Amino acid sequence: MVDKELEAGSRAHYEEPAYYTKTYQNRADDVAFYVRLADRYARRKSRLGAVLEYGAGNGRIALPVARAGHSVTALDLSRPMLDDFEARLAAEPEAIRRRVVLRHADMRRARLARRFDLVTCPFNTFLHLYTRPDVERFLARVRDHLAPGGVFAFDVSIPNHHELIRDPNRAYFCPRFRYPKTGEMVRYTERFDYDAARQILFVTAEFLPETRPKDSWVTPLSHRQFFPQELEALLHYNGFEVEQAWGDYQGGKLDRYSEIMALVVRLRSRRKGART
């Protein structure tokens, strides 16, 4: 049975690529992080390595990886984001266009019949895996798509207790801005509602056009909250071992002050006689 609340929370934020681009246009640290990972793990024996990116959206990270010389298969569930990626790709030189393949699919189910040196799942895409079966289905697909010796890299925000205890009835005001689709100024607020039993944070973004207040609208976003030790256990019991764990995109230590967790993991080797 489909949970309509979670379904909306996993799709609505990605329905307007222009708004998404404007919102995250200043994020650069994670882009540089994934380009470095591609340079490190996806180049072998002087050939250009292959990268699979889950949750590629409109190419904010995948396109710079391709510009760095890597072939990229960019997979996403949002048709509007992939359409925008395709339009952006059309403006790139032919050599870069040839390196990128777009795939519209659910990352829990997609089977691409090939393997990759580097599989990535950037910028909280992993947080749209709301249940243990979701996680297990997705990690099974990652295993299917990893080349021998390949690695899986992803980053997630670490649960912030300040957000989890916020009153869902209180609106948190953010700076007003010009909405890219209409060009008009809008007032913007957010509400936070944490479901502790399911470990899901529901964020509701509210948009109020200054000249048309009656035409306000909301955009939901749902993120599963994975605590670091919990995530390590999920990886372990799905056949992975952590190679690197950082608390930022520059290789900083993962500690109590970290706001994000960036991981590079490998398939765990099965030693003879080891328990499974």
Secondary structure, DSSP 8 states (H G I E B T S, - for coil): ---HHHHHHHHGGGS-HHHHHHHTTT--HHHHHHHHHHHHHSEETTEE-EEEEET-TTSTTHHHHHHTT-EEEEEES-HHHHHHHHHHHHTS-HHHHHHEEEEE--TTT---S--EEEEEE-TTGGGG--SHHHHHHHHHHHHHHEEEEEEEEEEEE---HHHHTS-TT--EEEEEEE-TTT--EEEEEEEEEEETTTTEEEEEEEEEESS-GGG-EEEEEEEE---HHHHHHHHHHTTEEEEEEESSTTS-B--TT-SEEEEEEEE----TT---
